[in-house]
Amino acid sequence: WAHRNQYRYSGEPYFEHCLNVASILSKFRMDSITISAGLLHDVVEDTGFTLEDIKESFGKDIANLVNGVTKISEISGRKSLSLELRQAETFRKMLLSMAKDIRVIIIKFADRLHNMRTLQHVAAKKRMRIALETRDVYAPLAHRFGMAQLKSELEDLSFKFVDNKSYNELSRRLNERKEEREGYIGKIIHPIEDELKQHNIAAEVRGRPKHLFSIYRKMRTRNKPLEEIYDLFAIRIMVQE
């Protein structure tokens, strides 16, 4: 109801964003209060409803989470600050809110992830600012939280918009050898699984290619072409204890 007459840059009803944020939070396995706050996270910032309205209708806990997310958004969007200052202020604000309730950060992660997945609809200048902020603020913070999959997706999405030409070229070259890479990962996993069984170690072994931005960063840091980057795979062994 609060977002009933609002639309995103894509032309979709604004509430679609709120639903997607809640869906991402559910995949993070968050509690019902956090998911509810995810649905409501933009109400105070973008509509005529107040924090008191949220508190009266949904309770103090949800209102506090919405308030924390709103404060981060206000700092991040201040046009009077330079990009570097906005990033530093966003990071500081996140850490302060984290001390009160870590769920505020998790909601903001979900919000930023969906915004990055739909960033192509945003104007070019604003798109670049958001992509850089995501790469330099949100992705490192996700890494500190131990949310590796989130960090990887945020970095790849940022890479896509910050340097689209390099992103497309690297993506094309890696896709050409996708089946070969997946077969190679399988060849690595099977002997590890066999060895673990011989030692009666219960474990799940997973393999994956490194994500695009990780490979691109190695190429830049080492000043090497793709053909000379050999650590393109990651194997993870999950044990019981």
C-alpha positions, 0 to 999 in steps of 0.5 A: 500500500505504501509503495502503490503509486511508485515504480522503479527505473525498469518500470516495474512496481516498486514493491517488486524490489521489496519482495525481492529483498525479502526473498533474498533474506529468506535465502540467507535463512533470516528470522521472520522479523528481519524478513518483515523489515526487509519488506518495509525497508524503504517505507520511511525513506520513500513514502509518507509513512513514518517510523512511528507508523511502522512501530505501531503496526509492526512492533518496535523490533521491526521499526528499529531495523527499518530505522537502521537501514534508513540511516545507512541509505541517507548517508550513502545517497548524500550528493554533497559528499565526494565518492570517497567520503560517501564510502567512508561514511557508509562504512562507518555507519554500517559498523555503528549500526552493526553494534546495535543489531547485525540484522541491519547490515544483512538487510542492507546486503539484500537491498544492495544485491537486488539493486545490483542485479537490476542496475542496468536500468539506472542512469550511467553516472549513478550506475557507476557510483553505485557499482564502485561503492558496492565493490569498495564498501559492500563486497569487502564487508560481506567478506568480513562477514564470511559471506563468500557467495554474496561477496563474489556476486557483488564483485562480479556485478560491480565489475560488469558495470565498472569495466563492461568491456573487460567483463564481457571479454573475460566472460566470453573466453571462460565460457568457451572452455566451460565444459573443460573446466567443469570436467577438470574440477570433477577429476580433482574432486573424485580422488579427494572423496575416495581418500576421505572415505578410506580414512572414514572422514565424513565430508562434502567436497565441492568444486567451482571455478573462481569468479570473474572479478577474482580472475581479473584481479589476478591478471591485473596484479600479476600483469599476466594474460588469462593463459598464464593464470593457473589458479582458476578453481577452488575446492572446498571440503566441508567436514563434520567438525 
